[in-house]
Amino acid sequence: MHAREHPCDLTGEALWALARVKESLLSGNPSSLDGCAGWLESAVDCMAKLQGMVQELRSTELQHGPLHQQLGTEVGRLKVELEDISRLLHHAGGFYLGWGRLLLAAAADYTPQGEQALLPERRRLLGEF
C-alpha cells in the first residue's frame, strides 16, 4: 500500500469533489456545466488511484480486515453520489435543450406551442423611420 495515501482518504477526496459538482449543478447557472469538468476530473483521478490500491490489496488485509467494511461503505457513498450527479446532468442537459428550443421558436416568430406568433401589421426595420 502507498505510504502516504489510505484508500478511504481517496474516497473522501472523491466525495468532496463530487459534492462540489452537485453544488455547481444545483446553482442553475448555465456555466455550471463547464465548471464541473475540473471537479469531475479530480474525482475520476481519485477513483483510478483507489482502483489501483484495491487491486494491490486483494490479500487478506482487504478481504478480512476492518478496511474491507470501511471501504465498502465509502464506495457505496461514491456510487450514490455518482447516481445523483448523473441524474442532475441528464436533467440539466434536458433543461438547456428545451430552453434552446424556446429561444429558437421565439426568434422564428413561433410560440412555444409551435404556432405562428401574431405579428403587428407592419414591422419596422432598424434603419427605417
C-alpha positions as CSV (number, residue, x, y, z in Angstrom):
1,M,0.0,0.0,0.0
2,H,1.2,3.5,-0.6
3,A,2.9,5.1,2.4
4,R,1.0,8.4,2.4
5,E,-2.4,7.5,1.0
6,H,-5.1,5.5,2.6
7,P,-7.9,4.1,0.4
8,C,-10.5,5.9,2.5
9,D,-8.6,9.2,2.1
10,L,-9.0,8.8,-1.7
11,T,-12.7,8.1,-1.4
12,G,-13.0,11.2,0.9
13,E,-11.3,13.3,-1.7
14,A,-13.5,11.9,-4.5
15,L,-16.7,12.6,-2.4
16,W,-15.6,16.1,-1.7
17,A,-15.0,16.8,-5.4
18,L,-18.4,15.2,-6.3
19,A,-20.1,17.5,-3.7
20,R,-18.6,20.5,-5.5
21,V,-20.1,19.1,-8.7
22,K,-23.5,18.8,-7.2
23,E,-23.3,22.3,-5.7
24,S,-22.4,23.7,-9.1
25,L,-25.2,21.8,-11.0
26,L,-27.8,22.9,-8.4
27,S,-26.8,26.5,-8.9
28,G,-28.9,26.8,-12.1
29,N,-26.2,28.8,-13.8
30,P,-25.6,27.8,-17.5
31,S,-21.8,28.0,-17.0
32,S,-22.1,25.4,-14.2
33,L,-21.9,22.6,-16.7
34,D,-18.5,23.8,-17.8
35,G,-17.4,24.4,-14.2
36,C,-18.0,20.8,-13.3
37,A,-15.3,19.4,-15.5
38,G,-12.4,20.0,-13.2
39,W,-14.1,18.6,-10.2
40,L,-15.2,15.5,-12.1
41,E,-11.7,15.0,-13.3
42,S,-10.4,15.2,-9.8
43,A,-12.9,12.6,-8.6
44,V,-12.1,10.3,-11.5
45,D,-8.3,10.6,-10.7
46,C,-9.0,9.6,-7.0
47,M,-11.2,6.7,-8.1
48,A,-8.5,5.5,-10.5
49,K,-5.9,5.6,-7.7
50,L,-8.3,3.8,-5.5
51,Q,-8.9,1.1,-8.0
52,G,-5.1,0.5,-8.2
53,M,-4.8,0.3,-4.4
54,V,-7.7,-2.1,-4.2
55,Q,-6.0,-4.4,-6.7
56,E,-2.8,-4.3,-4.7
57,L,-4.8,-5.1,-1.5
58,R,-6.5,-8.2,-2.8
59,S,-4.8,-10.0,0.0
60,T,-6.4,-11.0,3.3
61,E,-5.8,-7.4,4.5
62,L,-8.6,-6.2,2.3
63,Q,-10.8,-9.3,2.3
64,H,-11.0,-9.9,6.1
65,G,-9.8,-6.8,7.8
66,P,-11.7,-3.7,9.0
67,L,-10.6,-1.9,5.9
68,H,-13.0,-4.1,3.8
69,Q,-16.1,-2.9,5.6
70,Q,-15.0,0.7,5.8
71,L,-14.0,0.7,2.1
72,G,-17.3,-0.9,1.1
73,T,-19.2,1.8,2.9
74,E,-17.2,4.6,1.2
75,V,-17.5,3.0,-2.2
76,G,-21.3,2.8,-1.6
77,R,-21.4,6.5,-0.9
78,L,-19.5,7.2,-4.1
79,K,-22.0,5.2,-6.0
80,V,-24.9,7.2,-4.6
81,E,-23.2,10.5,-5.3
82,L,-22.4,9.4,-8.9
83,E,-26.0,8.4,-9.5
84,D,-27.2,11.8,-8.2
85,I,-24.8,13.6,-10.4
86,S,-25.8,11.5,-13.4
87,R,-29.5,12.5,-12.9
88,L,-28.6,16.1,-12.4
89,L,-26.5,16.2,-15.6
90,H,-29.3,14.5,-17.5
91,H,-31.9,17.0,-16.3
92,A,-29.6,20.0,-16.8
93,G,-29.0,18.9,-20.4
94,G,-32.7,18.5,-21.0
95,F,-33.4,21.9,-19.5
96,Y,-30.9,23.7,-21.7
97,L,-32.1,21.7,-24.7
98,G,-35.6,22.9,-24.0
99,W,-34.5,26.4,-23.3
100,G,-32.7,26.5,-26.6
101,R,-35.8,25.3,-28.5
102,L,-37.9,28.0,-26.8
103,L,-35.4,30.7,-27.9
104,L,-35.2,29.3,-31.4
105,A,-39.0,29.3,-31.6
106,A,-39.2,32.9,-30.3
107,A,-36.6,34.0,-32.8
108,A,-38.5,32.4,-35.6
109,D,-41.8,34.1,-34.6
110,Y,-43.4,30.9,-33.2
111,T,-44.9,30.4,-29.8
112,P,-43.6,27.6,-27.6
113,Q,-46.6,25.5,-28.7
114,G,-45.4,25.7,-32.3
115,E,-48.0,28.1,-33.6
116,Q,-47.0,31.2,-35.6
117,A,-46.9,34.2,-33.3
118,L,-49.3,37.1,-34.2
119,L,-47.2,39.9,-35.6
120,P,-48.1,43.5,-35.8
121,E,-49.3,44.5,-39.2
122,R,-46.1,46.3,-40.1
123,R,-42.7,45.6,-38.8
124,R,-40.1,48.3,-38.9
125,L,-36.5,47.7,-39.8
126,L,-33.8,49.3,-37.7
127,G,-32.9,51.8,-40.4
128,E,-36.4,52.7,-41.3
129,F,-38.0,55.9,-39.9
